[in-house]
Amino acid sequence: MNTFVILFRRQSPPLPDAERQRLNAETAAWAKTLNDAGHKLEPRILSAEHAFRGPDSASIQQNSWAISALLFLEAADLNQAAQISDSHPGLRYGFNVEVRPWSKPPSAAR
C-alpha cells in the first residue's frame, strides 16, 4: 500500500448547519467503511484562518479555492486512491477534491 493525500476545496459560503451535520454523518459512515477495508484514513481539518506569502500570493488568494481539509489514506495506486475520492460524500456538498501521492522528503526517507 502507498500513501496518498486528498485535498478538499470548496468556495464560500459555508454550508448551513443542517447540511454540515448531514455531511459529517455521511463522512463518518464512509470513513468507517474504508478504515474497515484497511485504507487507514487520517483526516486533517484546516482552520479558515490563513496567511499567504510569496511573490504571487495576492493572485493565489484571489484565484484559487482554499483548501479546507486533507485526508491521508493508503491505497494500492493513484487510480485506487482517485476511485476512493470519487465516493466521498463531500462531492455532493460542493467540494472539489485533488488526489496526490504522498511521500517523505528525500532527506527524511533515509
Biopython code that builds the backbone (N, CA, C, O; Angstrom):
import numpy as np
from Bio.PDB.StructureBuilder import StructureBuilder

atoms = [
    (1, "MET", "N", (0.843, -1.187, 0.000)),
    (1, "MET", "CA", (0.000, 0.000, 0.000)),
    (1, "MET", "C", (0.886, 1.248, 0.000)),
    (1, "MET", "O", (1.957, 1.274, 0.607)),
    (2, "ASN", "N", (0.413, 2.267, -0.690)),
    (2, "ASN", "CA", (1.101, 3.544, -0.774)),
    (2, "ASN", "C", (0.250, 4.604, -0.086)),
    (2, "ASN", "O", (-0.954, 4.427, 0.097)),
    (3, "THR", "N", (0.886, 5.700, 0.289)),
    (3, "THR", "CA", (0.162, 6.778, 0.958)),
    (3, "THR", "C", (-0.182, 7.878, -0.034)),
    (3, "THR", "O", (0.642, 8.275, -0.857)),
    (4, "PHE", "N", (-1.413, 8.360, 0.058)),
    (4, "PHE", "CA", (-1.912, 9.433, -0.791)),
    (4, "PHE", "C", (-2.571, 10.479, 0.085)),
    (4, "PHE", "O", (-2.912, 10.214, 1.237)),
    (5, "VAL", "N", (-2.745, 11.658, -0.463)),
    (5, "VAL", "CA", (-3.484, 12.710, 0.229)),
    (5, "VAL", "C", (-4.581, 13.211, -0.707)),
    (5, "VAL", "O", (-4.357, 13.429, -1.897)),
    (6, "ILE", "N", (-5.758, 13.385, -0.140)),
    (6, "ILE", "CA", (-6.864, 14.012, -0.855)),
    (6, "ILE", "C", (-6.984, 15.417, -0.286)),
    (6, "ILE", "O", (-7.130, 15.594, 0.923)),
    (7, "LEU", "N", (-6.921, 16.412, -1.157)),
    (7, "LEU", "CA", (-7.077, 17.808, -0.767)),
    (7, "LEU", "C", (-8.499, 18.229, -1.099)),
    (7, "LEU", "O", (-8.961, 18.024, -2.221)),
    (8, "PHE", "N", (-9.191, 18.811, -0.139)),
    (8, "PHE", "CA", (-10.583, 19.223, -0.314)),
    (8, "PHE", "C", (-10.649, 20.737, -0.444)),
    (8, "PHE", "O", (-10.060, 21.466, 0.354)),
    (9, "ARG", "N", (-11.377, 21.203, -1.461)),
    (9, "ARG", "CA", (-11.569, 22.631, -1.686)),
    (9, "ARG", "C", (-13.072, 22.900, -1.864)),
    (9, "ARG", "O", (-13.808, 22.105, -2.447)),
    (10, "ARG", "N", (-13.485, 24.049, -1.336)),
    (10, "ARG", "CA", (-14.879, 24.468, -1.521)),
    (10, "ARG", "C", (-14.930, 25.977, -1.456)),
    (10, "ARG", "O", (-14.340, 26.589, -0.566)),
    (11, "GLN", "N", (-15.639, 26.581, -2.405)),
    (11, "GLN", "CA", (-15.812, 28.026, -2.360)),
    (11, "GLN", "C", (-16.862, 28.385, -1.326)),
    (11, "GLN", "O", (-17.694, 27.558, -0.953)),
    (12, "SER", "N", (-16.814, 29.626, -0.866)),
    (12, "SER", "CA", (-17.791, 30.130, 0.087)),
    (12, "SER", "C", (-19.151, 30.155, -0.586)),
    (12, "SER", "O", (-19.201, 30.061, -1.813)),
    (13, "PRO", "N", (-20.224, 30.274, 0.116)),
    (13, "PRO", "CA", (-20.327, 30.423, 1.555)),
    (13, "PRO", "C", (-20.242, 29.077, 2.269)),
    (13, "PRO", "O", (-20.367, 28.025, 1.641)),
    (14, "PRO", "N", (-20.028, 29.114, 3.580)),
    (14, "PRO", "CA", (-20.001, 27.861, 4.345)),
    (14, "PRO", "C", (-21.338, 27.135, 4.254)),
    (14, "PRO", "O", (-22.378, 27.734, 3.980)),
    (15, "LEU", "N", (-21.280, 25.840, 4.488)),
    (15, "LEU", "CA", (-22.515, 25.054, 4.488)),
    (15, "LEU", "C", (-23.403, 25.461, 5.661)),
    (15, "LEU", "O", (-22.898, 25.754, 6.745)),
    (16, "PRO", "N", (-24.720, 25.483, 5.456)),
    (16, "PRO", "CA", (-25.634, 25.689, 6.589)),
    (16, "PRO", "C", (-25.457, 24.560, 7.608)),
    (16, "PRO", "O", (-25.013, 23.467, 7.257)),
    (17, "ASP", "N", (-25.799, 24.823, 8.845)),
    (17, "ASP", "CA", (-25.587, 23.846, 9.924)),
    (17, "ASP", "C", (-26.211, 22.483, 9.625)),
    (17, "ASP", "O", (-25.584, 21.452, 9.867)),
    (18, "ALA", "N", (-27.425, 22.470, 9.108)),
    (18, "ALA", "CA", (-28.103, 21.190, 8.845)),
    (18, "ALA", "C", (-27.337, 20.384, 7.795)),
    (18, "ALA", "O", (-27.166, 19.174, 7.942)),
    (19, "GLU", "N", (-26.880, 21.049, 6.744)),
    (19, "GLU", "CA", (-26.105, 20.344, 5.717)),
    (19, "GLU", "C", (-24.765, 19.881, 6.267)),
    (19, "GLU", "O", (-24.322, 18.773, 5.965)),
    (20, "ARG", "N", (-24.117, 20.712, 7.066)),
    (20, "ARG", "CA", (-22.834, 20.341, 7.674)),
    (20, "ARG", "C", (-23.013, 19.093, 8.540)),
    (20, "ARG", "O", (-22.168, 18.199, 8.507)),
    (21, "GLN", "N", (-24.094, 19.020, 9.310)),
    (21, "GLN", "CA", (-24.343, 17.846, 10.153)),
    (21, "GLN", "C", (-24.571, 16.598, 9.302)),
    (21, "GLN", "O", (-24.062, 15.527, 9.630)),
    (22, "ARG", "N", (-25.334, 16.725, 8.211)),
    (22, "ARG", "CA", (-25.549, 15.582, 7.314)),
    (22, "ARG", "C", (-24.232, 15.137, 6.683)),
    (22, "ARG", "O", (-23.945, 13.943, 6.611)),
    (23, "LEU", "N", (-23.441, 16.093, 6.232)),
    (23, "LEU", "CA", (-22.142, 15.762, 5.647)),
    (23, "LEU", "C", (-21.266, 15.044, 6.660)),
    (23, "LEU", "O", (-20.628, 14.045, 6.325)),
    (24, "ASN", "N", (-21.223, 15.535, 7.893)),
    (24, "ASN", "CA", (-20.403, 14.885, 8.922)),
    (24, "ASN", "C", (-20.849, 13.452, 9.186)),
    (24, "ASN", "O", (-20.013, 12.560, 9.332)),
    (25, "ALA", "N", (-22.152, 13.225, 9.248)),
    (25, "ALA", "CA", (-22.670, 11.873, 9.491)),
    (25, "ALA", "C", (-22.348, 10.951, 8.308)),
    (25, "ALA", "O", (-21.916, 9.815, 8.504)),
    (26, "GLU", "N", (-22.560, 11.439, 7.089)),
    (26, "GLU", "CA", (-22.257, 10.629, 5.906)),
    (26, "GLU", "C", (-20.763, 10.330, 5.799)),
    (26, "GLU", "O", (-20.370, 9.224, 5.428)),
    (27, "THR", "N", (-19.933, 11.325, 6.128)),
    (27, "THR", "CA", (-18.485, 11.138, 6.053)),
    (27, "THR", "C", (-18.007, 10.137, 7.098)),
    (27, "THR", "O", (-17.114, 9.338, 6.816)),
    (28, "ALA", "N", (-18.581, 10.164, 8.295)),
    (28, "ALA", "CA", (-18.195, 9.210, 9.341)),
    (28, "ALA", "C", (-18.497, 7.777, 8.891)),
    (28, "ALA", "O", (-17.676, 6.882, 9.088)),
    (29, "ALA", "N", (-19.650, 7.559, 8.298)),
    (29, "ALA", "CA", (-20.007, 6.212, 7.810)),
    (29, "ALA", "C", (-19.081, 5.803, 6.663)),
    (29, "ALA", "O", (-18.628, 4.660, 6.607)),
    (30, "TRP", "N", (-18.802, 6.729, 5.755)),
    (30, "TRP", "CA", (-17.895, 6.478, 4.626)),
    (30, "TRP", "C", (-16.507, 6.092, 5.149)),
    (30, "TRP", "O", (-15.910, 5.119, 4.689)),
    (31, "ALA", "N", (-16.004, 6.864, 6.110)),
    (31, "ALA", "CA", (-14.669, 6.615, 6.661)),
    (31, "ALA", "C", (-14.600, 5.268, 7.375)),
    (31, "ALA", "O", (-13.602, 4.559, 7.246)),
    (32, "LYS", "N", (-15.644, 4.901, 8.127)),
    (32, "LYS", "CA", (-15.642, 3.612, 8.822)),
    (32, "LYS", "C", (-15.531, 2.470, 7.819)),
    (32, "LYS", "O", (-14.768, 1.527, 8.028)),
    (33, "THR", "N", (-16.285, 2.556, 6.740)),
    (33, "THR", "CA", (-16.236, 1.514, 5.706)),
    (33, "THR", "C", (-14.825, 1.378, 5.139)),
    (33, "THR", "O", (-14.316, 0.268, 4.986)),
    (34, "LEU", "N", (-14.205, 2.500, 4.832)),
    (34, "LEU", "CA", (-12.858, 2.454, 4.246)),
    (34, "LEU", "C", (-11.797, 2.023, 5.249)),
    (34, "LEU", "O", (-10.880, 1.282, 4.894)),
    (35, "ASN", "N", (-11.905, 2.472, 6.491)),
    (35, "ASN", "CA", (-10.963, 2.028, 7.520)),
    (35, "ASN", "C", (-11.091, 0.524, 7.741)),
    (35, "ASN", "O", (-10.088, -0.176, 7.885)),
    (36, "ASP", "N", (-12.325, 0.032, 7.767)),
    (36, "ASP", "CA", (-12.548, -1.409, 7.926)),
    (36, "ASP", "C", (-11.951, -2.206, 6.769)),
    (36, "ASP", "O", (-11.589, -3.371, 6.930)),
    (37, "ALA", "N", (-11.849, -1.561, 5.584)),
    (37, "ALA", "CA", (-11.269, -2.214, 4.411)),
    (37, "ALA", "C", (-9.742, -2.079, 4.368)),
    (37, "ALA", "O", (-9.101, -2.561, 3.435)),
    (38, "GLY", "N", (-9.157, -1.414, 5.392)),
    (38, "GLY", "CA", (-7.702, -1.339, 5.501)),
    (38, "GLY", "C", (-7.048, -0.126, 4.870)),
    (38, "GLY", "O", (-5.836, -0.137, 4.654)),
    (39, "HIS", "N", (-7.805, 0.922, 4.566)),
    (39, "HIS", "CA", (-7.223, 2.090, 3.907)),
    (39, "HIS", "C", (-6.612, 3.114, 4.869)),
    (39, "HIS", "O", (-6.006, 4.084, 4.414)),
    (40, "LYS", "N", (-6.754, 2.927, 6.168)),
    (40, "LYS", "CA", (-6.106, 3.749, 7.197)),
    (40, "LYS", "C", (-6.231, 5.249, 6.919)),
    (40, "LYS", "O", (-5.243, 5.915, 6.609)),
    (41, "LEU", "N", (-7.428, 5.762, 7.032)),
    (41, "LEU", "CA", (-7.685, 7.179, 6.792)),
    (41, "LEU", "C", (-7.192, 8.023, 7.960)),
    (41, "LEU", "O", (-7.373, 7.652, 9.119)),
    (42, "GLU", "N", (-6.572, 9.155, 7.653)),
    (42, "GLU", "CA", (-6.124, 10.127, 8.650)),
    (42, "GLU", "C", (-6.558, 11.512, 8.206)),
    (42, "GLU", "O", (-5.860, 12.140, 7.411)),
    (43, "PRO", "N", (-7.701, 12.013, 8.700)),
    (43, "PRO", "CA", (-8.174, 13.331, 8.270)),
    (43, "PRO", "C", (-7.507, 14.465, 9.041)),
    (43, "PRO", "O", (-7.092, 14.299, 10.188)),
    (44, "ARG", "N", (-7.414, 15.624, 8.383)),
    (44, "ARG", "CA", (-6.930, 16.857, 8.996)),
    (44, "ARG", "C", (-7.818, 17.980, 8.469)),
    (44, "ARG", "O", (-7.894, 18.205, 7.262)),
    (45, "ILE", "N", (-8.486, 18.682, 9.378)),
    (45, "ILE", "CA", (-9.331, 19.811, 9.001)),
    (45, "ILE", "C", (-8.499, 21.081, 9.205)),
    (45, "ILE", "O", (-7.856, 21.260, 10.239)),
    (46, "LEU", "N", (-8.527, 21.945, 8.207)),
    (46, "LEU", "CA", (-7.755, 23.182, 8.276)),
    (46, "LEU", "C", (-8.644, 24.328, 8.735)),
    (46, "LEU", "O", (-9.810, 24.414, 8.351)),
    (47, "SER", "N", (-8.089, 25.200, 9.550)),
    (47, "SER", "CA", (-8.791, 26.387, 10.001)),
    (47, "SER", "C", (-9.009, 27.337, 8.832)),
    (47, "SER", "O", (-8.247, 27.318, 7.865)),
    (48, "ALA", "N", (-10.030, 28.155, 8.913)),
    (48, "ALA", "CA", (-10.269, 29.160, 7.875)),
    (48, "ALA", "C", (-9.214, 30.264, 7.931)),
    (48, "ALA", "O", (-8.971, 30.946, 6.936)),
    (49, "GLU", "N", (-8.598, 30.436, 9.082)),
    (49, "GLU", "CA", (-7.544, 31.452, 9.233)),
    (49, "GLU", "C", (-6.321, 31.026, 8.424)),
    (49, "GLU", "O", (-5.920, 29.863, 8.469)),
    (50, "HIS", "N", (-5.729, 31.962, 7.686)),
    (50, "HIS", "CA", (-4.588, 31.620, 6.851)),
    (50, "HIS", "C", (-3.760, 32.857, 6.528)),
    (50, "HIS", "O", (-4.203, 33.986, 6.739)),
    (51, "ALA", "N", (-2.588, 32.641, 6.029)),
    (51, "ALA", "CA", (-1.711, 33.715, 5.564)),
    (51, "ALA", "C", (-1.027, 33.249, 4.292)),
    (51, "ALA", "O", (-0.555, 32.114, 4.223)),
    (52, "PHE", "N", (-0.968, 34.102, 3.295)),
    (52, "PHE", "CA", (-0.281, 33.800, 2.046)),
    (52, "PHE", "C", (1.029, 34.570, 2.019)),
    (52, "PHE", "O", (1.090, 35.710, 2.479)),
    (53, "ARG", "N", (2.056, 33.968, 1.493)),
    (53, "ARG", "CA", (3.358, 34.610, 1.345)),
    (53, "ARG", "C", (3.916, 34.298, -0.033)),
    (53, "ARG", "O", (3.539, 33.299, -0.646)),
    (54, "GLY", "N", (4.803, 35.136, -0.517)),
    (54, "GLY", "CA", (5.464, 34.888, -1.788)),
    (54, "GLY", "C", (5.077, 35.898, -2.848)),
    (54, "GLY", "O", (4.132, 36.666, -2.672)),
    (55, "PRO", "N", (5.807, 35.894, -3.941)),
    (55, "PRO", "CA", (5.594, 36.912, -4.977)),
    (55, "PRO", "C", (4.222, 36.840, -5.648)),
    (55, "PRO", "O", (3.741, 37.860, -6.142)),
    (56, "ASP", "N", (3.584, 35.686, -5.685)),
    (56, "ASP", "CA", (2.276, 35.549, -6.329)),
    (56, "ASP", "C", (1.142, 35.358, -5.327)),
    (56, "ASP", "O", (0.057, 34.908, -5.697)),
    (57, "SER", "N", (1.386, 35.696, -4.064)),
    (57, "SER", "CA", (0.400, 35.387, -3.024)),
    (57, "SER", "C", (-0.935, 36.094, -3.242)),
    (57, "SER", "O", (-1.979, 35.503, -2.966)),
    (58, "ALA", "N", (-0.942, 37.328, -3.722)),
    (58, "ALA", "CA", (-2.212, 38.030, -3.952)),
    (58, "ALA", "C", (-3.018, 37.337, -5.042)),
    (58, "ALA", "O", (-4.234, 37.188, -4.919)),
    (59, "SER", "N", (-2.350, 36.916, -6.103)),
    (59, "SER", "CA", (-3.025, 36.222, -7.204)),
    (59, "SER", "C", (-3.564, 34.876, -6.752)),
    (59, "SER", "O", (-4.685, 34.505, -7.101)),
    (60, "ILE", "N", (-2.782, 34.152, -5.986)),
    (60, "ILE", "CA", (-3.215, 32.841, -5.484)),
    (60, "ILE", "C", (-4.437, 33.001, -4.602)),
    (60, "ILE", "O", (-5.399, 32.241, -4.722)),
    (61, "GLN", "N", (-4.405, 33.976, -3.724)),
    (61, "GLN", "CA", (-5.514, 34.187, -2.794)),
    (61, "GLN", "C", (-6.794, 34.536, -3.545)),
    (61, "GLN", "O", (-7.869, 34.078, -3.154)),
    (62, "GLN", "N", (-6.715, 35.329, -4.607)),
    (62, "GLN", "CA", (-7.902, 35.750, -5.339)),
    (62, "GLN", "C", (-8.409, 34.708, -6.322)),
    (62, "GLN", "O", (-9.608, 34.666, -6.599)),
    (63, "ASN", "N", (-7.540, 33.875, -6.851)),
    (63, "ASN", "CA", (-7.902, 32.998, -7.955)),
    (63, "ASN", "C", (-8.020, 31.521, -7.612)),
    (63, "ASN", "O", (-8.217, 30.703, -8.511)),
    (64, "SER", "N", (-7.908, 31.165, -6.368)),
    (64, "SER", "CA", (-7.989, 29.740, -6.051)),
    (64, "SER", "C", (-8.961, 29.485, -4.913)),
    (64, "SER", "O", (-9.241, 30.353, -4.086)),
    (65, "TRP", "N", (-9.451, 28.283, -4.905)),
    (65, "TRP", "CA", (-10.323, 27.861, -3.813)),
    (65, "TRP", "C", (-9.441, 27.420, -2.670)),
    (65, "TRP", "O", (-8.468, 26.696, -2.880)),
    (66, "ALA", "N", (-9.762, 27.841, -1.475)),
    (66, "ALA", "CA", (-8.964, 27.490, -0.315)),
    (66, "ALA", "C", (-9.078, 25.998, -0.017)),
    (66, "ALA", "O", (-10.139, 25.397, -0.184)),
    (67, "ILE", "N", (-7.987, 25.423, 0.417)),
    (67, "ILE", "CA", (-8.003, 24.029, 0.870)),
    (67, "ILE", "C", (-8.593, 24.016, 2.265)),
    (67, "ILE", "O", (-8.120, 24.735, 3.146)),
    (68, "SER", "N", (-9.623, 23.206, 2.476)),
    (68, "SER", "CA", (-10.303, 23.169, 3.776)),
    (68, "SER", "C", (-9.955, 21.932, 4.591)),
    (68, "SER", "O", (-10.112, 21.928, 5.812)),
    (69, "ALA", "N", (-9.482, 20.879, 3.925)),
    (69, "ALA", "CA", (-9.175, 19.645, 4.652)),
    (69, "ALA", "C", (-8.202, 18.803, 3.842)),
    (69, "ALA", "O", (-8.106, 18.923, 2.620)),
    (70, "LEU", "N", (-7.493, 17.957, 4.553)),
    (70, "LEU", "CA", (-6.594, 16.974, 3.951)),
    (70, "LEU", "C", (-7.003, 15.613, 4.492)),
    (70, "LEU", "O", (-7.382, 15.490, 5.656)),
    (71, "LEU", "N", (-6.926, 14.613, 3.661)),
    (71, "LEU", "CA", (-7.213, 13.252, 4.103)),
    (71, "LEU", "C", (-6.100, 12.350, 3.590)),
    (71, "LEU", "O", (-5.961, 12.144, 2.385)),
    (72, "PHE", "N", (-5.318, 11.821, 4.504)),
    (72, "PHE", "CA", (-4.270, 10.880, 4.144)),
    (72, "PHE", "C", (-4.887, 9.489, 4.140)),
    (72, "PHE", "O", (-5.687, 9.155, 5.014)),
    (73, "LEU", "N", (-4.514, 8.684, 3.161)),
    (73, "LEU", "CA", (-5.046, 7.339, 3.088)),
    (73, "LEU", "C", (-4.056, 6.420, 2.407)),
    (73, "LEU", "O", (-3.151, 6.861, 1.699)),
    (74, "GLU", "N", (-4.245, 5.152, 2.635)),
    (74, "GLU", "CA", (-3.430, 4.146, 1.972)),
    (74, "GLU", "C", (-4.249, 3.498, 0.870)),
    (74, "GLU", "O", (-5.418, 3.156, 1.054)),
    (75, "ALA", "N", (-3.603, 3.336, -0.287)),
    (75, "ALA", "CA", (-4.240, 2.692, -1.438)),
    (75, "ALA", "C", (-3.159, 2.026, -2.267)),
    (75, "ALA", "O", (-1.975, 2.333, -2.125)),
    (76, "ALA", "N", (-3.567, 1.126, -3.122)),
    (76, "ALA", "CA", (-2.607, 0.386, -3.944)),
    (76, "ALA", "C", (-1.892, 1.304, -4.929)),
    (76, "ALA", "O", (-0.690, 1.159, -5.156)),
    (77, "ASP", "N", (-2.636, 2.260, -5.521)),
    (77, "ASP", "CA", (-2.039, 3.151, -6.517)),
    (77, "ASP", "C", (-2.919, 4.390, -6.644)),
    (77, "ASP", "O", (-3.963, 4.486, -5.999)),
    (78, "LEU", "N", (-2.493, 5.338, -7.481)),
    (78, "LEU", "CA", (-3.235, 6.580, -7.659)),
    (78, "LEU", "C", (-4.645, 6.320, -8.186)),
    (78, "LEU", "O", (-5.586, 7.003, -7.781)),
    (79, "ASN", "N", (-4.803, 5.365, -9.061)),
    (79, "ASN", "CA", (-6.123, 5.042, -9.595)),
    (79, "ASN", "C", (-7.077, 4.622, -8.477)),
    (79, "ASN", "O", (-8.219, 5.077, -8.428)),
    (80, "GLN", "N", (-6.612, 3.761, -7.588)),
    (80, "GLN", "CA", (-7.484, 3.328, -6.490)),
    (80, "GLN", "C", (-7.774, 4.495, -5.546)),
    (80, "GLN", "O", (-8.905, 4.644, -5.084)),
    (81, "ALA", "N", (-6.770, 5.324, -5.253)),
    (81, "ALA", "CA", (-6.984, 6.485, -4.387)),
    (81, "ALA", "C", (-8.006, 7.437, -5.013)),
    (81, "ALA", "O", (-8.858, 7.981, -4.309)),
    (82, "ALA", "N", (-7.925, 7.640, -6.326)),
    (82, "ALA", "CA", (-8.888, 8.506, -7.019)),
    (82, "ALA", "C", (-10.287, 7.902, -6.976)),
    (82, "ALA", "O", (-11.265, 8.629, -6.804)),
    (83, "GLN", "N", (-10.397, 6.592, -7.130)),
    (83, "GLN", "CA", (-11.704, 5.935, -7.047)),
    (83, "GLN", "C", (-12.299, 6.101, -5.655)),
    (83, "GLN", "O", (-13.504, 6.308, -5.509)),
    (84, "ILE", "N", (-11.455, 6.008, -4.639)),
    (84, "ILE", "CA", (-11.929, 6.225, -3.265)),
    (84, "ILE", "C", (-12.440, 7.648, -3.115)),
    (84, "ILE", "O", (-13.494, 7.871, -2.518)),
    (85, "SER", "N", (-11.693, 8.622, -3.657)),
    (85, "SER", "CA", (-12.127, 10.018, -3.531)),
    (85, "SER", "C", (-13.446, 10.257, -4.263)),
    (85, "SER", "O", (-14.236, 11.104, -3.848)),
    (86, "ASP", "N", (-13.692, 9.517, -5.351)),
    (86, "ASP", "CA", (-14.946, 9.660, -6.106)),
    (86, "ASP", "C", (-16.176, 9.335, -5.262)),
    (86, "ASP", "O", (-17.280, 9.791, -5.564)),
    (87, "SER", "N", (-15.985, 8.551, -4.211)),
    (87, "SER", "CA", (-17.121, 8.147, -3.385)),
    (87, "SER", "C", (-17.284, 9.020, -2.131)),
    (87, "SER", "O", (-18.177, 8.763, -1.324)),
    (88, "HIS", "N", (-16.446, 10.036, -1.954)),
    (88, "HIS", "CA", (-16.538, 10.872, -0.747)),
    (88, "HIS", "C", (-17.830, 11.696, -0.765)),
    (88, "HIS", "O", (-18.158, 12.311, -1.780)),
    (89, "PRO", "N", (-18.557, 11.710, 0.346)),
    (89, "PRO", "CA", (-19.822, 12.455, 0.407)),
    (89, "PRO", "C", (-19.669, 13.953, 0.134)),
    (89, "PRO", "O", (-20.620, 14.587, -0.326)),
    (90, "GLY", "N", (-18.513, 14.526, 0.402)),
    (90, "GLY", "CA", (-18.320, 15.956, 0.187)),
    (90, "GLY", "C", (-18.553, 16.398, -1.244)),
    (90, "GLY", "O", (-18.878, 17.560, -1.486)),
    (91, "LEU", "N", (-18.393, 15.493, -2.192)),
    (91, "LEU", "CA", (-18.623, 15.846, -3.595)),
    (91, "LEU", "C", (-20.077, 16.254, -3.842)),
    (91, "LEU", "O", (-20.366, 17.053, -4.732)),
    (92, "ARG", "N", (-20.985, 15.696, -3.043)),
    (92, "ARG", "CA", (-22.406, 16.055, -3.182)),
    (92, "ARG", "C", (-22.739, 17.378, -2.489)),
    (92, "ARG", "O", (-23.850, 17.892, -2.622)),
    (93, "TYR", "N", (-21.762, 17.931, -1.743)),
    (93, "TYR", "CA", (-21.966, 19.171, -1.000)),
    (93, "TYR", "C", (-21.097, 20.308, -1.542)),
    (93, "TYR", "O", (-20.843, 21.287, -0.840)),
    (94, "GLY", "N", (-20.650, 20.179, -2.773)),
    (94, "GLY", "CA", (-19.925, 21.266, -3.403)),
    (94, "GLY", "C", (-18.423, 21.272, -3.239)),
    (94, "GLY", "O", (-17.766, 22.231, -3.643)),
    (95, "PHE", "N", (-17.859, 20.221, -2.654)),
    (95, "PHE", "CA", (-16.408, 20.152, -2.512)),
    (95, "PHE", "C", (-15.786, 19.609, -3.796)),
    (95, "PHE", "O", (-16.364, 18.753, -4.466)),
    (96, "ASN", "N", (-14.622, 20.108, -4.121)),
    (96, "ASN", "CA", (-13.787, 19.556, -5.184)),
    (96, "ASN", "C", (-12.618, 18.869, -4.495)),
    (96, "ASN", "O", (-12.174, 19.305, -3.432)),
    (97, "VAL", "N", (-12.125, 17.809, -5.092)),
    (97, "VAL", "CA", (-11.012, 17.087, -4.489)),
    (97, "VAL", "C", (-9.869, 16.937, -5.480)),
    (97, "VAL", "O", (-10.065, 16.904, -6.695)),
    (98, "GLU", "N", (-8.686, 16.849, -4.928)),
    (98, "GLU", "CA", (-7.471, 16.579, -5.698)),
    (98, "GLU", "C", (-6.750, 15.456, -4.968)),
    (98, "GLU", "O", (-6.628, 15.491, -3.744)),
    (99, "VAL", "N", (-6.275, 14.470, -5.698)),
    (99, "VAL", "CA", (-5.591, 13.321, -5.100)),
    (99, "VAL", "C", (-4.137, 13.346, -5.553)),
    (99, "VAL", "O", (-3.841, 13.506, -6.737)),
    (100, "ARG", "N", (-3.229, 13.184, -4.581)),
    (100, "ARG", "CA", (-1.801, 13.170, -4.903)),
    (100, "ARG", "C", (-1.090, 12.099, -4.089)),
    (100, "ARG", "O", (-1.481, 11.802, -2.960)),
    (101, "PRO", "N", (-0.045, 11.521, -4.671)),
    (101, "PRO", "CA", (0.804, 10.622, -3.897)),
    (101, "PRO", "C", (1.500, 11.431, -2.789)),
    (101, "PRO", "O", (1.783, 12.617, -2.963)),
    (102, "TRP", "N", (1.762, 10.798, -1.684)),
    (102, "TRP", "CA", (2.409, 11.442, -0.545)),
    (102, "TRP", "C", (3.676, 10.672, -0.219)),
    (102, "TRP", "O", (3.662, 9.442, -0.168)),
    (103, "SER", "N", (4.748, 11.372, -0.003)),
    (103, "SER", "CA", (5.986, 10.713, 0.406)),
    (103, "SER", "C", (6.772, 11.641, 1.306)),
    (103, "SER", "O", (6.533, 12.848, 1.335)),
    (104, "LYS", "N", (7.703, 11.075, 2.035)),
    (104, "LYS", "CA", (8.570, 11.878, 2.892)),
    (104, "LYS", "C", (9.613, 12.578, 2.036)),
    (104, "LYS", "O", (9.976, 12.078, 0.971)),
    (105, "PRO", "N", (10.106, 13.748, 2.493)),
    (105, "PRO", "CA", (11.188, 14.404, 1.761)),
    (105, "PRO", "C", (12.393, 13.463, 1.659)),
    (105, "PRO", "O", (12.597, 12.627, 2.540)),
    (106, "PRO", "N", (13.187, 13.588, 0.603)),
    (106, "PRO", "CA", (14.330, 12.668, 0.412)),
    (106, "PRO", "C", (15.254, 12.576, 1.621)),
    (106, "PRO", "O", (15.732, 11.490, 1.946)),
    (107, "SER", "N", (15.510, 13.687, 2.288)),
    (107, "SER", "CA", (16.427, 13.635, 3.430)),
    (107, "SER", "C", (15.813, 12.886, 4.610)),
    (107, "SER", "O", (16.542, 12.262, 5.381)),
    (108, "ALA", "N", (14.490, 12.932, 4.770)),
    (108, "ALA", "CA", (13.824, 12.235, 5.875)),
    (108, "ALA", "C", (13.629, 10.762, 5.565)),
    (108, "ALA", "O", (13.446, 9.960, 6.481)),
    (109, "ALA", "N", (13.664, 10.393, 4.298)),
    (109, "ALA", "CA", (13.420, 8.997, 3.910)),
    (109, "ALA", "C", (14.620, 8.103, 4.183)),
    (109, "ALA", "O", (14.481, 6.881, 4.236)),
    (110, "ARG", "N", (15.774, 8.686, 4.353)),
    (110, "ARG", "CA", (16.985, 7.881, 4.584)),
    (110, "ARG", "C", (17.043, 7.272, 5.958)),
    (110, "ARG", "O", (18.003, 6.574, 6.285)),
]
sb = StructureBuilder()
sb.init_structure("model")
sb.init_model(0)
sb.init_chain("A")
sb.init_seg("    ")
for serial, (resi, resn, name, xyz) in enumerate(atoms, 1):
    if name == "N":
        sb.init_residue(resn, " ", resi, " ")
    sb.init_atom(name, np.array(xyz, "f"), 0.0, 1.0, " ", f" {name:<3s}", serial, name[0])
structure = sb.get_structure()
